[in-house]
Amino acid sequence: MEAKNNEFKKADEKFDKMIKNSQNIEFKHKIFMKISDVDPEDAKRFKTWCDRHVEGKQFLGLKVLMDMIERIDYMNSLIKPQLDYFELRLSNLEDSMIMNQELNNNKPKIPKTQGGNK
């Protein structure tokens, strides 16, 4: 127990030295979610997901999910133009089918004559 306390004291001393010489160091404020910000059902679901996939490490779970979101954004940037192109091709195909139907309906219809079986 004393070894851990000594490590904390050493770390505090190093941190105090860094604070004194912090002209070149920029600190970022950490943002933590409050428990009231998260729906209990969502928190439980996220915890079970982290327990199952990232050995219960929730911070790592957040990193994994953020990486997945970034990859999905990249994939969307690749797939969306292709989908737009296919949509354009389908609309052109539908237009040509409608035009062919209209042309077939506008042809004059010749009545069949009687006695065609002779």
C-alpha positions as CSV (number, residue, x, y, z in Angstrom):
1,M,0.0,0.0,0.0
2,E,2.9,2.4,0.8
3,A,4.5,1.6,-2.6
4,K,1.3,2.8,-4.3
5,N,1.2,5.9,-2.2
6,N,4.9,6.6,-3.0
7,E,4.1,6.3,-6.7
8,F,1.2,8.7,-6.4
9,K,3.4,11.2,-4.5
10,K,6.1,10.9,-7.3
11,A,3.4,11.4,-9.9
12,D,2.1,14.4,-8.1
13,E,5.6,15.9,-7.8
14,K,6.1,15.4,-11.6
15,F,2.8,16.9,-12.3
16,D,3.5,20.0,-10.1
17,K,6.8,20.5,-12.0
18,M,4.9,20.3,-15.3
19,I,2.4,22.9,-14.0
20,K,5.2,25.3,-13.1
21,N,6.8,24.9,-16.5
22,S,3.5,24.8,-18.4
23,Q,4.1,27.7,-20.8
24,N,4.4,25.3,-23.7
25,I,1.8,22.9,-22.6
26,E,-1.9,23.3,-23.5
27,F,-4.4,21.5,-21.4
28,K,-7.7,20.3,-22.7
29,H,-10.7,20.1,-20.4
30,K,-12.1,16.6,-20.1
31,I,-15.7,16.1,-20.6
32,F,-17.5,13.3,-18.7
33,M,-21.0,12.3,-19.2
34,K,-23.2,12.6,-16.1
35,I,-25.3,9.6,-15.3
36,S,-28.4,11.8,-15.6
37,D,-27.5,12.4,-19.3
38,V,-27.8,8.7,-20.2
39,D,-31.0,6.7,-20.2
40,P,-30.6,3.8,-17.8
41,E,-31.6,1.3,-20.5
42,D,-29.1,2.6,-23.0
43,A,-26.4,2.6,-20.3
44,K,-27.2,-1.0,-19.5
45,R,-27.2,-2.0,-23.2
46,F,-23.9,-0.2,-23.8
47,K,-22.4,-1.9,-20.7
48,T,-23.5,-5.4,-21.9
49,W,-22.0,-4.6,-25.3
50,C,-18.7,-3.6,-23.8
51,D,-18.7,-6.7,-21.6
52,R,-19.2,-8.9,-24.5
53,H,-17.0,-7.3,-27.1
54,V,-14.2,-5.2,-25.4
55,E,-13.7,-7.0,-22.1
56,G,-15.8,-4.6,-20.1
57,K,-13.7,-1.6,-21.0
58,Q,-16.2,1.1,-21.7
59,F,-13.7,3.8,-22.8
60,L,-12.4,1.3,-25.4
61,G,-16.0,0.5,-26.4
62,L,-16.5,4.2,-27.1
63,K,-13.4,4.3,-29.2
64,V,-14.5,1.2,-31.2
65,L,-17.9,2.7,-31.8
66,M,-16.4,6.0,-32.9
67,D,-14.1,4.2,-35.3
68,M,-17.0,2.3,-36.7
69,I,-19.0,5.5,-37.3
70,E,-16.0,7.1,-39.1
71,R,-15.7,4.0,-41.3
72,I,-19.4,4.1,-42.1
73,D,-19.1,7.8,-43.1
74,Y,-16.3,6.9,-45.4
75,M,-18.3,4.1,-46.9
76,N,-21.3,6.4,-47.4
77,S,-19.1,8.8,-49.3
78,L,-18.1,6.0,-51.7
79,I,-21.5,4.3,-52.0
80,K,-23.8,7.3,-52.2
81,P,-22.5,8.5,-55.7
82,Q,-23.0,4.9,-57.0
83,L,-26.6,4.8,-55.6
84,D,-27.3,8.2,-57.2
85,Y,-26.0,6.8,-60.6
86,F,-28.2,3.7,-60.3
87,E,-31.2,5.8,-59.4
88,L,-30.6,7.9,-62.5
89,R,-30.3,4.8,-64.7
90,L,-33.5,3.3,-63.2
91,S,-35.5,6.5,-63.8
92,N,-34.2,6.6,-67.4
93,L,-35.2,2.9,-67.8
94,E,-38.7,3.6,-66.4
95,D,-39.1,6.6,-68.8
96,S,-38.2,4.5,-71.8
97,M,-40.6,1.8,-70.7
98,I,-43.4,4.3,-70.3
99,M,-42.6,5.7,-73.8
100,N,-42.7,2.2,-75.3
101,Q,-46.1,1.5,-73.7
102,E,-47.5,4.8,-75.1
103,L,-46.2,4.0,-78.6
104,N,-47.7,0.5,-78.5
105,N,-51.0,1.9,-77.3
106,N,-51.1,4.6,-80.1
107,K,-50.7,2.1,-83.0
108,P,-53.7,1.6,-85.1
109,K,-55.5,-1.7,-84.5
110,I,-56.4,-3.6,-87.5
111,P,-59.5,-5.8,-87.0
112,K,-59.1,-9.5,-87.7
113,T,-61.1,-10.7,-90.7
114,Q,-63.6,-13.5,-90.6
115,G,-62.7,-16.8,-92.1
116,G,-59.0,-16.8,-91.3
117,N,-59.1,-20.6,-90.8
118,K,-59.6,-21.4,-94.5
